[in-house]
Amino acid sequence: MSETGDVNGSGDDIDIEVVEVVTGEVDSDGNLIVDDAVMLVDDEGNILAADETVTFATPEGDLVIDETVSVVGEDGELHVVDEDVTVVEAADEG
């Protein structure tokens, strides 16, 4: 997906592309870890904003979901503007 527009107020049109990278692995304790990063990238390859969600799932069924939203600052670095952590514990059977 790609958009074109004057996003920086300079009068110049730049292309912006949405890039998503999803990785997953199982650690030595059997926890499933999935990292889903969605980024807005300009036509020069610079990341303008990012939304990263990392999910940890334990073999017991517990979940931890950590979402971080960042935007690029005037210094050219990404800065966190919002972070939300959700913990869902598996129900005990018995």
DSSP file (Angstrom, degrees, kcal/mol; ACC not computed):
  #  RESIDUE AA STRUCTURE BP1 BP2  ACC     N-H-->O    O-->H-N    N-H-->O    O-->H-N    TCO  KAPPA ALPHA  PHI   PSI    X-CA   Y-CA   Z-CA
    1    1 A M              0   0    0      0, 0.0    17,-1.9     0, 0.0     2,-0.4   0.000 360.0 360.0 360.0 135.0    0.0    0.0    0.0
    2    2 A S  E     -A   17   0A   0     15,-0.2     2,-0.3     2,-0.0    15,-0.2  -0.998 360.0-171.8-142.3 142.2    1.4    3.4   -1.0
    3    3 A E  E     -A   16   0A   0     13,-2.9    13,-3.5    -2,-0.4     2,-0.4  -0.929   9.8-151.1-129.3 154.4    0.1    7.0   -0.7
    4    4 A T  E     +A   15   0A   0     -2,-0.3     2,-0.3    11,-0.2    11,-0.2  -0.986  36.3 118.1-125.5 138.8    1.5   10.2   -2.1
    5    5 A G  E     -A   14   0A   0      9,-1.6     9,-2.0    -2,-0.4     2,-1.3  -0.967  68.2 -81.9 178.3 170.0    1.0   13.6   -0.4
    6    6 A D        +     0   0    0     -2,-0.3     7,-0.2     7,-0.2     3,-0.1  -0.726  54.4 156.3 -88.8  89.3    2.4   16.7    1.2
    7    7 A V        +     0   0    0     -2,-1.3    -1,-0.2     5,-0.3     6,-0.1   0.630  67.7  47.5 -93.3 -14.2    2.9   15.3    4.7
    8    8 A N  S    S-     0   0    0      4,-0.4    -1,-0.2    -3,-0.2    -2,-0.1   0.377 104.7-117.4-110.2   5.7    5.7   17.7    5.9
    9    9 A G  S    S+     0   0    0     -3,-0.1    -3,-0.1     3,-0.1    -2,-0.1   0.573  83.4 115.2  76.5   7.2    4.2   21.0    4.8
   10   10 A S  S    S-     0   0    0      2,-0.3     3,-0.1     1,-0.0    -1,-0.1   0.588  86.6-114.6 -86.7 -10.2    7.1   21.7    2.4
   11   11 A G  S    S+     0   0    0      1,-0.3     2,-0.4     0, 0.0    -5,-0.1   0.329  80.6 119.6  90.3  -7.9    4.9   21.6   -0.7
   12   12 A D        -     0   0    0     -7,-0.0    -4,-0.4     1,-0.0     2,-0.4  -0.767  61.8-132.9 -93.5 134.8    6.8   18.5   -1.9
   13   13 A D        -     0   0    0     -2,-0.4     2,-0.4    -7,-0.2    -7,-0.2  -0.697  26.0-173.7 -82.3 136.5    4.9   15.3   -2.5
   14   14 A I  E     -A    5   0A   0     -9,-2.0    -9,-1.6    -2,-0.4     2,-0.4  -0.962  24.4-118.7-127.7 149.9    6.5   12.2   -1.0
   15   15 A D  E     -A    4   0A   0     -2,-0.4    28,-0.8   -11,-0.2     2,-0.4  -0.705  26.2-164.1 -85.3 136.1    5.5    8.6   -1.3
   16   16 A I  E     -AB   3  42A   0    -13,-3.5   -13,-2.9    -2,-0.4     2,-0.4  -0.986   4.6-169.0-122.4 130.8    4.6    6.8    1.9
   17   17 A E  E     -AB   2  41A   0     24,-3.0    24,-2.9    -2,-0.4     2,-0.6  -0.927  19.7-132.6-120.0 143.3    4.4    3.0    2.1
   18   18 A V  E     - B   0  40A   0    -17,-1.9     2,-0.4    -2,-0.4    22,-0.2  -0.852  27.2-172.4 -93.3 123.4    3.0    0.8    4.8
   19   19 A V  E     - B   0  39A   0     20,-2.8    20,-3.2    -2,-0.6     2,-0.4  -0.968   4.5-168.3-120.0 130.4    5.5   -2.0    5.7
   20   20 A E  E     - B   0  38A   0     -2,-0.4     2,-0.4    18,-0.2    18,-0.2  -0.975   4.0-174.8-122.2 132.0    4.6   -4.9    8.0
   21   21 A V  E     - B   0  37A   0     16,-2.7    16,-2.8    -2,-0.4     2,-0.5  -0.991   3.4-173.9-125.4 123.7    7.1   -7.3    9.5
   22   22 A V  E     + B   0  36A   0     -2,-0.4     2,-0.3    14,-0.2    14,-0.2  -0.974   6.5 174.5-120.1 126.6    5.9  -10.3   11.5
   23   23 A T  E     - B   0  35A   0     12,-2.5    12,-2.7    -2,-0.5     2,-0.3  -0.929   4.0-176.2-126.3 154.4    8.3  -12.6   13.3
   24   24 A G  E     + B   0  34A   0     -2,-0.3     2,-0.3    10,-0.2    10,-0.2  -0.997   7.1 163.3-149.4 150.5    7.7  -15.5   15.7
   25   25 A E  E     - B   0  33A   0      8,-2.0     8,-3.0    -2,-0.3     2,-0.5  -0.983  31.4-127.3-157.9 162.0    9.6  -17.9   17.8
   26   26 A V  E     - B   0  32A   0     -2,-0.3     6,-0.2     6,-0.2    -2,-0.0  -0.980  30.3-144.3-114.7 125.1    9.3  -20.3   20.6
   27   27 A D    >   -     0   0    0      4,-2.3     3,-1.9    -2,-0.5     6,-0.0  -0.188  34.3 -89.8 -82.8-179.8   11.8  -19.9   23.5
   28   28 A S  T 3  S+     0   0    0      1,-0.3    -1,-0.1     2,-0.1    -2,-0.0   0.687 126.2  55.9 -66.0 -18.6   13.5  -22.6   25.6
   29   29 A D  T 3  S-     0   0    0      2,-0.1    -1,-0.3     0, 0.0    -2,-0.0   0.434 120.8-105.4 -91.2  -0.2   10.6  -22.4   28.1
   30   30 A G  S <  S+     0   0    0     -3,-1.9     2,-0.3     1,-0.3    -2,-0.1   0.567  70.6 147.1  88.2   9.3    8.0  -23.1   25.5
   31   31 A N        -     0   0    0     27,-0.1    -4,-2.3    28,-0.1     2,-0.5  -0.630  44.1-136.3 -79.5 134.8    6.7  -19.5   25.3
   32   32 A L  E     -BC  26  57A   0     25,-2.9    25,-2.8    -2,-0.3     2,-0.5  -0.803  20.6-168.7 -89.9 128.8    5.5  -18.3   21.9
   33   33 A I  E     -BC  25  56A   0     -8,-3.0    -8,-2.0    -2,-0.5     2,-0.5  -0.979   5.4-177.0-122.7 121.6    6.7  -14.8   21.1
   34   34 A V  E     -BC  24  55A   0     21,-2.5    21,-2.9    -2,-0.5     2,-0.5  -0.980   6.6-166.0-121.5 126.9    5.2  -13.0   18.1
   35   35 A D  E     -BC  23  54A   0    -12,-2.7   -12,-2.5    -2,-0.5     2,-0.6  -0.957   5.8-176.6-114.9 116.2    6.4   -9.5   17.1
   36   36 A D  E     -BC  22  53A   0     17,-2.9    17,-2.9    -2,-0.5     2,-0.5  -0.946   4.6-178.1-116.8 110.1    4.2   -7.6   14.6
   37   37 A A  E     -BC  21  52A   0    -16,-2.8   -16,-2.7    -2,-0.6     2,-0.5  -0.942   7.4-172.3-114.3 124.8    5.6   -4.2   13.5
   38   38 A V  E     -BC  20  51A   0     13,-2.4    13,-2.7    -2,-0.5     2,-0.4  -0.972  15.0-177.8-114.7 125.8    3.7   -1.9   11.1
   39   39 A M  E     -BC  19  50A   0    -20,-3.2   -20,-2.8    -2,-0.5     2,-0.6  -0.938  29.2-137.5-128.6 145.9    5.6    1.1    9.9
   40   40 A L  E     -BC  18  49A   0      9,-2.4     8,-3.5    -2,-0.4     9,-1.0  -0.913  32.2-171.8 -95.5 123.2    5.0    4.1    7.7
   41   41 A V  E     -BC  17  47A   0    -24,-2.9   -24,-3.0    -2,-0.6     6,-0.2  -0.956  13.1-138.5-123.2 133.3    8.1    4.5    5.5
   42   42 A D  E >   -B   16   0A   0      4,-2.6     3,-2.0    -2,-0.4   -26,-0.2  -0.220  38.8 -90.7 -82.2 178.7    8.9    7.5    3.2
   43   43 A D  T 3  S+     0   0    0    -28,-0.8   -27,-0.1     1,-0.3    -1,-0.1   0.565 126.1  55.7 -70.2  -7.6   10.3    7.2   -0.3
   44   44 A E  T 3  S-     0   0    0    -29,-0.2    -1,-0.3     2,-0.1    -2,-0.0   0.350 121.5-103.7-101.3   3.9   13.9    7.5    1.1
   45   45 A G  S <  S+     0   0    0     -3,-2.0     2,-0.3     1,-0.3    -2,-0.1   0.540  73.0 144.0  88.1   7.4   13.4    4.5    3.4
   46   46 A N        -     0   0    0      1,-0.0    -4,-2.6     2,-0.0     2,-0.5  -0.640  51.4-125.9 -82.1 135.2   13.0    6.6    6.6
   47   47 A I  E     +C   41   0A   0     -2,-0.3    -6,-0.2    -6,-0.2     3,-0.1  -0.703  27.7 179.0 -80.0 123.8   10.5    5.3    9.2
   48   48 A L  E     -     0   0A   0     -8,-3.5    24,-2.5    -2,-0.5     2,-0.3   0.772  66.8  -4.0 -94.9 -32.2    8.0    8.0   10.0
   49   49 A A  E     -CD  40  71A   0     -9,-1.0    -9,-2.4    22,-0.2    -1,-0.4  -0.982  62.2-160.1-158.5 154.9    5.8    6.1   12.5
   50   50 A A  E     -CD  39  70A   0     20,-2.7    20,-2.9    -2,-0.3     2,-0.4  -0.999  10.9-166.1-144.2 143.9    5.6    2.6   13.9
   51   51 A D  E     -CD  38  69A   0    -13,-2.7   -13,-2.4    -2,-0.3     2,-0.5  -0.948  20.2-176.0-127.8 108.7    3.1    0.5   15.7
   52   52 A E  E     -CD  37  68A   0     16,-2.8    16,-2.9    -2,-0.4     2,-0.5  -0.919   8.6-172.6-113.7 128.2    4.7   -2.6   17.3
   53   53 A T  E     -CD  36  67A   0    -17,-2.9   -17,-2.9    -2,-0.5     2,-0.5  -0.976   2.1-171.3-119.9 120.3    2.7   -5.3   19.0
   54   54 A V  E     -CD  35  66A   0     12,-2.7    12,-2.8    -2,-0.5     2,-0.5  -0.954   5.9-166.9-112.3 124.7    4.6   -8.1   20.9
   55   55 A T  E     -CD  34  65A   0    -21,-2.9   -21,-2.5    -2,-0.5     2,-0.5  -0.948   5.6-166.9-116.2 128.9    2.6  -11.0   22.1
   56   56 A F  E     -CD  33  64A   0      8,-2.8     8,-2.1    -2,-0.5     2,-0.5  -0.963   6.3-174.5-111.8 125.7    3.9  -13.6   24.6
   57   57 A A  E     -CD  32  63A   0    -25,-2.8   -25,-2.9    -2,-0.5     6,-0.2  -0.983  11.2-150.9-123.4 122.7    1.9  -16.8   25.1
   58   58 A T    >   -     0   0    0      4,-2.4     3,-1.9    -2,-0.5   -27,-0.1  -0.483  29.0-112.0 -86.6 159.7    2.9  -19.3   27.8
   59   59 A P  T 3  S+     0   0    0      0, 0.0    -1,-0.1     0, 0.0   -28,-0.1   0.774 119.1  60.9 -59.5 -24.6    2.2  -23.0   27.5
   60   60 A E  T 3  S-     0   0    0      2,-0.1    -3,-0.0     1,-0.0     0, 0.0   0.575 123.2-104.8 -79.2  -9.1   -0.2  -22.6   30.4
   61   61 A G  S <  S+     0   0    0     -3,-1.9     2,-0.1     1,-0.3    30,-0.1   0.455  71.6 142.7 100.3   1.6   -2.3  -20.2   28.2
   62   62 A D        -     0   0    0     27,-0.1    -4,-2.4    28,-0.1     2,-0.4  -0.491  33.2-156.6 -73.0 147.3   -1.3  -16.8   29.8
   63   63 A L  E     -DE  57  88A   0     25,-3.1    25,-2.8    -6,-0.2     2,-0.4  -0.973  17.0-172.5-127.3 141.6   -0.9  -13.9   27.4
   64   64 A V  E     -DE  56  87A   0     -8,-2.1    -8,-2.8    -2,-0.4     2,-0.5  -0.988   9.9-171.0-127.8 122.9    1.0  -10.6   27.6
   65   65 A I  E     -DE  55  86A   0     21,-2.9    21,-2.9    -2,-0.4     2,-0.6  -0.967   1.8-174.2-118.6 119.9    0.3   -8.2   24.8
   66   66 A D  E     -DE  54  85A   0    -12,-2.8   -12,-2.7    -2,-0.5     2,-0.5  -0.948   2.5-175.0-118.5 111.5    2.6   -5.1   24.6
   67   67 A E  E     -DE  53  84A   0     17,-2.9    17,-2.6    -2,-0.6     2,-0.4  -0.924   0.7-175.7-111.0 130.8    1.7   -2.5   22.0
   68   68 A T  E     -DE  52  83A   0    -16,-2.9   -16,-2.8    -2,-0.5     2,-0.5  -0.990   8.0-163.5-127.1 127.9    3.9    0.5   21.4
   69   69 A V  E     +DE  51  82A   0     13,-3.0    12,-3.0    -2,-0.4    13,-1.5  -0.949  16.3 177.4-111.7 128.9    3.2    3.4   19.0
   70   70 A S  E     -DE  50  80A   0    -20,-2.9   -20,-2.7    -2,-0.5     2,-0.3  -0.948  12.9-165.9-131.4 149.9    6.0    5.7   18.0
   71   71 A V  E     -DE  49  79A   0      8,-2.1     8,-2.8    -2,-0.3     2,-0.3  -0.950  32.9-101.1-130.8 154.8    6.5    8.7   15.7
   72   72 A V  E     - E   0  78A   0    -24,-2.5     6,-0.2    -2,-0.3     2,-0.1  -0.544  38.1-149.7 -76.4 136.9    9.6   10.3   14.4
   73   73 A G    >   -     0   0    0      4,-2.8     3,-2.2    -2,-0.3    -1,-0.1  -0.373  35.5 -89.7 -96.2 179.2   10.6   13.5   16.1
   74   74 A E  T 3  S+     0   0    0      1,-0.3    -2,-0.1     2,-0.1    -1,-0.0   0.727 126.1  62.4 -61.3 -21.4   12.5   16.6   14.8
   75   75 A D  T 3  S-     0   0    0      2,-0.2    -1,-0.3     1,-0.0     3,-0.1   0.457 116.7-113.6 -83.8  -0.5   15.7   14.9   15.8
   76   76 A G  S <  S+     0   0    0     -3,-2.2     2,-0.3     1,-0.3    -2,-0.1   0.461  80.0 116.7  84.3   0.4   15.0   12.1   13.3
   77   77 A E  S    S-     0   0    0     -6,-0.0    -4,-2.8     1,-0.0    -1,-0.3  -0.716  71.1-107.4-101.6 152.4   14.6    9.4   16.0
   78   78 A L  E     -E   72   0A   0     -2,-0.3     2,-0.4    -6,-0.2    -6,-0.2  -0.608  34.2-164.3 -76.4 136.9   11.4    7.5   16.9
   79   79 A H  E     -E   71   0A   0     -8,-2.8    -8,-2.1    -2,-0.3     2,-0.3  -0.985  22.3-117.5-125.0 133.1    9.7    8.5   20.1
   80   80 A V  E     +E   70   0A   0     -2,-0.4   -10,-0.3   -10,-0.2     3,-0.1  -0.504  33.3 171.1 -69.1 128.1    7.1    6.5   22.0
   81   81 A V  E     +     0   0A   0    -12,-3.0     2,-0.3     1,-0.4   -11,-0.2   0.564  68.2  12.9-111.2 -17.2    3.8    8.3   22.1
   82   82 A D  E     -E   69   0A   0    -13,-1.5   -13,-3.0     2,-0.0    -1,-0.4  -0.950  57.6-179.4-159.3 138.9    1.6    5.5   23.6
   83   83 A E  E     -E   68   0A   0     -2,-0.3     2,-0.4   -15,-0.2   -15,-0.2  -0.994   3.7-176.5-141.4 135.9    2.2    2.1   25.2
   84   84 A D  E     -E   67   0A   0    -17,-2.6   -17,-2.9    -2,-0.4     2,-0.5  -0.994   4.9-167.7-135.1 127.1   -0.3   -0.3   26.4
   85   85 A V  E     -E   66   0A   0     -2,-0.4     2,-0.4   -19,-0.2   -19,-0.2  -0.970   6.0-171.4-117.2 126.6    0.4   -3.6   28.1
   86   86 A T  E     -E   65   0A   0    -21,-2.9   -21,-2.9    -2,-0.5     2,-0.5  -0.964   4.0-164.4-118.1 132.3   -2.4   -6.2   28.6
   87   87 A V  E     -E   64   0A   0     -2,-0.4     2,-0.5   -23,-0.2   -23,-0.2  -0.972   5.3-176.1-118.1 125.8   -2.1   -9.3   30.7
   88   88 A V  E     -E   63   0A   0    -25,-2.8   -25,-3.1    -2,-0.5     2,-0.4  -0.971  12.1-154.4-122.8 115.5   -4.6  -12.1   30.4
   89   89 A E        -     0   0    0     -2,-0.5   -27,-0.1   -27,-0.2     3,-0.1  -0.715  23.0-112.3 -91.8 138.9   -4.2  -15.1   32.8
   90   90 A A        -     0   0    0     -2,-0.4     2,-0.2     1,-0.1   -28,-0.1  -0.360  37.2-106.0 -64.0 144.3   -5.5  -18.5   31.8
   91   91 A A        -     0   0    0    -30,-0.1     2,-0.3     1,-0.1    -1,-0.1  -0.542  32.4-118.4 -73.3 136.1   -8.4  -19.7   33.8
   92   92 A D        -     0   0    0     -2,-0.2     2,-0.4    -3,-0.1    -1,-0.1  -0.595  26.0-148.3 -73.8 131.1   -7.6  -22.5   36.3
   93   93 A E              0   0    0     -2,-0.3    -1,-0.0     1,-0.2     0, 0.0  -0.831 360.0 360.0 -97.7 137.3   -9.4  -25.7   35.6
   94   94 A G              0   0    0     -2,-0.4    -1,-0.2     0, 0.0    -2,-0.0   0.430 360.0 360.0 134.6 360.0  -10.3  -27.8   38.5
